[in-house]
Amino acid sequence: MNQFLIKNAHLVDPQVSLDEQGDVLIENDAIIAVGSATQEHDTSHAQVIDASGKVLVPGLVDIHVHFRDPGFEYKEDIVSGSRAALKGGFSDVCCMANTDPVIDNAAVLRAVMSKAHHQAFCKVHAAGACTKGLKGEALADIGEMSALGAVAFTDDGHGVQSSSMMRRVMDYAHPFNKVIMSHCQDEDLVDAGQINEGAVSTRLGLLGWPAAGEEIQISRDMQLAQLTQTPLHIQHLTSAAGVEQLRAAKAQGVPVTCEVTPHHLFLHDSDIDESYNTNFKVNPPLRTQADSDALVQGLLDGTIDCIVTDHAPHAAYEKAREFELAPFGMIGLETSLALMITHLVAPGKLSWSQLVSLMAVNPRAILRLDPVRIAPQSRASLTLIDPNASWDVTEQEFESKSSNSAFLGAHLQGRACDVFIDGKHMLIDGTLAHQPLSQQ
């Protein structure tokens, strides 16, 4: 029997109205007692963890990451990506389908999930593609991939350009109760845009990327979701107008959820200067301070459902190119939690309960994963956070193969210190377990 007794933690779980000091007893893969009820059990053989001053929450989940496996393992693979996720405090992640080959059929999905099962340090779920090869021309094998465990469908990296194709995707996915995750990008309008269209793009001589290129497809896809009654999830929301669109649609009962990244919350196009630092080049691009303010407000009022990283690793030589030639994207798994604590929780703008909803509860609900609660009989997938840990973002901190982060050099507060996944102690006082999850 494997037992852990976590003592004196600040327990936070809005699902069970929990926000108090207490103990949690884990036995094998489940929580068996919380609070004073732990005293009713024999804990003489339990490993005791003193969590005084720390916060215990349901295991964090990131539903939008790129592990580049298969096809681009030199940037990241399932082993390195899952190690980065674990260090960042995540028990579960969902990988996107834009690999090589694309995850658009049962054979590729089966291979990815087999590797994830045997080699990953956290739970790795996979999204299947909406269309074959992400080309928007023919439906992917949504039914077969659903049967094999694909948790969502998305052509992330591209917007589905044809309205009729997007409608067919939703109609096909509807019986399987799978969410369609939409990368909203009108490619005719965005064209070769590099950064947000505005004063900064003009000053730097870079092609502008108007927010309307995102907002047009947000509107289209929400109307299609209303028409088909298929659950829709808007990926990496960036603009104030987009927030308003989501707020209005939710008020009208459209089955839609949405996500935001820390870099769109805490960075702006004005951070891009004459150094042309390509770590700031992301898709969709960084917008204005006013847009970021609107995104934060969307978090506070519940319009935005979850935080994701859109973890997008690239090799150093790829990001060292001219700005126009460098690939879009930055990594984020190891900084996401700390950025949220530093900029929103520590200043009192966001409560711990709200943070747990955004980073643990809602992501599971969106993907139809089984809920995890700090309650008896729940799976013991938990994240223990030290809210007072102080650290600097350096390349040496990263478990990821890549270091393309625009937050390099930042001083942050708070980080995960322990992660349990189905009762297995995978992050131990900041140190990763020596073997993958399946071998514990």
QUITA-V422056 format. One record per run of one state. SS is the DSSP state (H for helix, E for strand, C for the rest). FROM is the first residue (numbers start at 1). LEN is the number of residues. Records with the same first field share a line. If there is no record, write none. Layout:
BEGIN
SS->FROM-LEN  FROM-LEN
END
This chain:
BEGIN
C->1-2  17-1  28-2  41-6  51-4  59-1  67-11  88-2  96-10  120-3  129-2  135-4  140-2  149-3  154-9  175-4  183-4  191-4  197-2  205-3  210-2  229-3  235-5  252-4  267-2  272-6  281-8  301-5  309-2  313-3  320-16  346-6  367-12  380-2  393-2  398-13  422-2  429-2  433-4  440-1
E->3-11  18-10  30-5  47-4  55-4  60-7  90-6  123-6  131-1  139-1  152-2  179-4  195-2  208-2  232-3  256-6  306-3  311-2  379-1  382-11  411-11  424-5  431-2
H->14-3  35-6  78-10  106-14  132-3  142-7  163-12  187-4  199-6  212-17  240-12  262-5  269-3  278-3  289-12  316-4  336-10  352-15  395-3  437-3
END
